[in-house]
Amino acid sequence: MRTELPTVASVMTGPAVAVDVQDSLWTAMDIMLTRGLRHLVVTRQGIARGVLSDRDLAAVWATDPLGLKNRRAEHALGPAQSFIGPDIDVVTAATRMRRLGVDALVVVESTLVPLGVVTDHDLLGVLTALLRDDA
């Protein structure tokens, strides 16, 4: 018998670590490296605008090494930004990630204040555990 699916809130990484849209990509990279993160929330006045990944930073550096110092966080956000509420189940979150082709979603309150980040790695762990429980 299948148990109730866990929510995003139960598997996300939080609280959210964020940079402002006007912060440089260099600042974002420094925070990621210092805190050991692969994803960083980008905000404007405390409201989520998207998630920045280490891959986004690598792409900027590959095309313009000085871009990390000269470009702002908002300029590296991809087009497929998505947010998810903390009470959404993990399967719905995984489905949304797959549909958008992203590896992380910003978990937000209804006012778009960021609570944390849920990543593909977070979801793989819980989904694997769910499949083993059904076996």
C-alpha positions in Angstrom: 0.0 0.0 0.0 1.4 3.4 -1.0 1.9 6.0 1.7 1.1 9.6 1.3 3.6 11.4 -0.9 6.1 13.7 0.9 5.9 17.4 0.3 8.5 19.7 -1.2 8.9 21.3 2.2 10.1 18.0 3.7 12.9 17.5 1.2 14.0 21.0 0.2 17.2 22.8 1.2 16.4 25.8 3.3 16.4 28.5 4.3 17.0 30.1 0.9 20.4 31.5 0.2 19.9 34.4 -2.1 21.6 37.2 -4.1 19.9 40.3 -5.4 19.2 40.7 -9.1 21.8 43.6 -9.1 24.6 41.6 -7.5 27.4 40.5 -9.8 27.8 36.9 -10.9 31.2 37.1 -9.2 29.4 37.7 -5.9 27.0 34.8 -6.7 29.9 32.5 -7.5 31.7 33.5 -4.3 28.6 32.7 -2.2 28.2 29.3 -4.0 31.8 28.3 -3.4 31.9 29.5 0.2 28.7 27.8 1.1 29.1 24.7 -1.0 26.0 25.3 -3.1 25.1 24.4 -6.7 22.0 26.7 -6.7 21.3 30.2 -5.5 18.0 32.0 -5.4 17.9 35.4 -7.1 15.6 38.0 -5.6 14.5 41.6 -6.1 13.5 43.3 -2.9 13.1 39.9 -1.2 10.8 38.5 -3.9 12.0 35.4 -5.8 12.9 36.0 -9.5 14.6 32.7 -10.2 17.3 30.3 -9.4 20.9 30.5 -10.6 23.0 27.4 -11.0 26.7 26.7 -11.1 26.1 25.7 -14.7 24.7 29.1 -15.5 27.9 30.6 -14.1 30.1 28.2 -16.1 28.2 29.1 -19.3 28.9 32.8 -18.7 32.5 32.3 -17.9 33.0 30.0 -21.0 31.8 32.7 -23.4 33.1 35.8 -21.5 35.5 35.2 -18.5 35.1 38.8 -17.4 31.3 38.4 -17.5 31.3 37.1 -14.0 32.5 40.5 -12.8 30.6 42.6 -15.3 27.2 40.9 -15.4 24.4 41.0 -12.9 22.6 37.9 -11.5 19.4 38.8 -13.3 21.2 38.5 -16.7 22.1 34.9 -16.2 18.7 33.6 -15.3 17.4 31.1 -17.8 14.0 31.5 -19.5 12.5 28.5 -17.7 12.2 29.9 -14.2 9.6 28.3 -12.0 8.5 28.4 -8.4 6.7 25.8 -6.4 4.8 25.9 -3.1 6.1 24.0 -0.1 2.9 21.9 0.2 3.2 20.4 -3.4 4.0 16.7 -3.5 7.4 15.5 -4.7 6.1 13.7 -7.8 4.4 16.9 -9.0 7.7 18.8 -8.4 9.7 16.2 -10.3 7.2 16.3 -13.2 7.5 20.1 -13.3 11.3 20.0 -13.3 11.3 17.5 -16.1 8.8 19.4 -18.2 10.8 22.6 -17.8 14.2 20.9 -18.3 15.6 22.4 -15.0 17.3 20.8 -12.1 16.0 23.0 -9.4 12.9 25.0 -8.4 12.6 27.8 -5.9 10.2 27.0 -3.1 8.2 30.0 -2.2 5.4 31.3 0.0 2.3 32.5 -1.8 3.8 36.0 -1.8 6.9 34.7 -3.7 9.1 35.1 -0.7 11.7 32.3 -1.1 11.8 29.5 1.5 14.4 27.3 -0.1 15.4 25.3 -3.1 14.4 21.8 -4.2 16.8 20.1 -6.5 16.8 17.0 -8.7 19.1 15.5 -6.1 16.6 16.1 -3.3 13.9 14.5 -5.3 15.9 11.5 -6.4 16.6 10.4 -2.9 12.9 10.5 -1.8 11.6 9.0 -5.0 14.1 6.1 -4.8 12.9 5.5 -1.2 9.3 5.5 -2.3 10.0 3.0 -5.0 11.8 0.7 -2.6 8.9 0.9 -0.2 6.6 -0.4 -2.9 8.7 -3.3 -3.9 
